[in-house]
Amino acid sequence: MNIGLGARRKTVLLVDSDPHARATLRTALEAAGFSVGEAANGREGERTVTRIQPDAILADLLIETVDAGSTIAEKLKAIGARIPIYIVSSAADALVGAVGLDELGVSGVFLKPADPAIVIQTLKTRLAVN
């Protein structure tokens, strides 16, 4: 990725309790020129969104209930309403089959194990990265 002087690298937040899954995506995303933040759970994800102000979120915790019936997706969306959120989950196909993406409040779904090349291409397209 060609970053000119003064250009800000796009930042992606990974929210996943599996450190291996985070490491795999982190390595690929950084090699593609993205900055990467990490969170191991939903509450940490909420704090990290505020701190790093990511351009996109990849999360496997979107169906985790945090309080009063709200999900991580709802919390993250409330904090960064314009941030695209993608589910990265082994249960994503069943989840999306039962509920539409609009109802989930997410931009897309990647089935685990996610192919880093597809994730990167999707993010580059969505975030207008060369």
C-alpha positions as CSV (number, residue, x, y, z in Angstrom):
1,M,0.0,0.0,0.0
2,N,1.4,3.4,-1.0
3,I,1.0,5.9,1.8
4,G,1.9,9.5,1.0
5,L,3.3,12.1,3.4
6,G,0.6,13.2,5.8
7,A,-1.8,10.3,4.8
8,R,-3.2,8.5,7.8
9,R,-3.2,4.7,7.7
10,K,-6.6,3.2,8.0
11,T,-7.1,1.5,11.4
12,V,-9.0,-1.7,12.1
13,L,-10.1,-2.9,15.5
14,L,-10.1,-6.7,16.0
15,V,-12.5,-7.8,18.8
16,D,-12.1,-11.6,19.4
17,S,-11.5,-13.7,22.5
18,D,-9.2,-16.0,20.5
19,P,-5.7,-14.6,20.6
20,H,-4.6,-16.8,17.6
21,A,-7.4,-15.5,15.4
22,R,-6.5,-11.9,16.4
23,A,-2.8,-12.6,15.7
24,T,-3.5,-14.1,12.3
25,L,-5.6,-11.2,11.1
26,R,-3.3,-8.6,12.7
27,T,-0.3,-9.9,10.9
28,A,-2.1,-9.9,7.5
29,L,-3.7,-6.5,8.0
30,E,-0.4,-4.9,9.1
31,A,1.4,-6.4,6.1
32,A,-1.3,-4.8,3.9
33,G,-0.6,-1.4,5.5
34,F,-3.4,-1.1,8.1
35,S,-2.9,0.0,11.7
36,V,-4.5,-2.6,14.0
37,G,-6.0,-2.3,17.5
38,E,-7.1,-5.4,19.5
39,A,-9.6,-6.2,22.2
40,A,-10.2,-9.6,23.8
41,N,-13.9,-9.0,24.8
42,G,-16.8,-6.6,24.2
43,R,-16.2,-4.3,27.1
44,E,-12.5,-3.9,26.1
45,G,-13.8,-3.3,22.5
46,E,-16.0,-0.5,23.6
47,R,-13.1,1.3,25.4
48,T,-10.8,0.7,22.5
49,V,-13.2,2.1,19.9
50,T,-13.2,5.4,21.8
51,R,-9.5,5.4,22.2
52,I,-8.3,4.5,18.7
53,Q,-11.3,5.6,16.6
54,P,-11.0,2.8,14.1
55,D,-12.1,3.0,10.4
56,A,-13.6,-0.5,10.6
57,I,-14.3,-3.2,13.2
58,L,-13.9,-7.0,12.8
59,A,-15.6,-8.7,15.7
60,D,-16.5,-12.2,16.8
61,L,-18.4,-11.1,19.9
62,L,-21.4,-9.4,18.3
63,I,-24.0,-11.7,19.9
64,E,-22.6,-11.4,23.4
65,T,-25.1,-9.7,25.6
66,V,-23.6,-6.9,27.7
67,D,-26.4,-5.2,29.6
68,A,-30.1,-4.7,29.4
69,G,-30.3,-7.1,26.4
70,S,-28.0,-5.0,24.2
71,T,-25.3,-6.7,22.1
72,I,-21.8,-5.7,21.4
73,A,-22.8,-4.8,17.8
74,E,-25.4,-2.3,19.3
75,K,-22.9,-0.9,21.7
76,L,-20.1,-0.5,19.1
77,K,-22.6,1.0,16.6
78,A,-23.8,3.5,19.2
79,I,-20.2,4.6,19.8
80,G,-19.1,4.8,16.2
81,A,-22.3,5.0,14.2
82,R,-20.5,5.4,10.8
83,I,-17.8,2.7,11.5
84,P,-18.4,-0.4,9.3
85,I,-18.6,-3.5,11.5
86,Y,-18.0,-7.0,10.2
87,I,-18.7,-10.3,11.9
88,V,-15.9,-12.8,11.9
89,S,-17.4,-16.0,13.4
90,S,-17.7,-19.7,13.0
91,A,-21.4,-19.3,13.6
92,A,-21.8,-16.4,11.2
93,D,-23.6,-18.4,8.4
94,A,-26.3,-19.7,10.8
95,L,-26.7,-16.2,12.4
96,V,-27.1,-14.5,9.1
97,G,-29.4,-17.2,7.8
98,A,-31.8,-16.4,10.7
99,V,-31.4,-12.6,10.8
100,G,-30.5,-10.1,8.0
101,L,-27.4,-7.9,8.1
102,D,-29.5,-4.8,8.5
103,E,-31.1,-6.3,11.6
104,L,-27.7,-7.1,13.0
105,G,-26.4,-3.6,12.3
106,V,-23.3,-5.0,10.5
107,S,-21.7,-4.4,7.1
108,G,-20.8,-8.0,6.3
109,V,-19.8,-11.4,7.6
110,F,-16.7,-13.5,7.3
111,L,-16.9,-17.2,8.2
112,K,-14.0,-18.4,10.4
113,P,-11.4,-19.2,9.6
114,A,-11.5,-16.0,7.7
115,D,-9.3,-15.8,4.5
116,P,-7.1,-12.7,5.2
117,A,-6.9,-11.9,1.5
118,I,-10.6,-11.6,1.3
119,V,-10.9,-9.6,4.5
120,I,-8.2,-7.2,3.3
121,Q,-9.7,-6.8,-0.2
122,T,-13.1,-6.1,1.4
123,L,-11.7,-3.5,3.8
124,K,-9.6,-1.8,1.1
125,T,-12.7,-1.5,-1.1
126,R,-15.0,-0.3,1.7
127,L,-12.4,2.2,3.1
128,A,-11.2,3.3,-0.4
129,V,-7.6,2.2,0.2
130,N,-5.2,1.7,-2.8
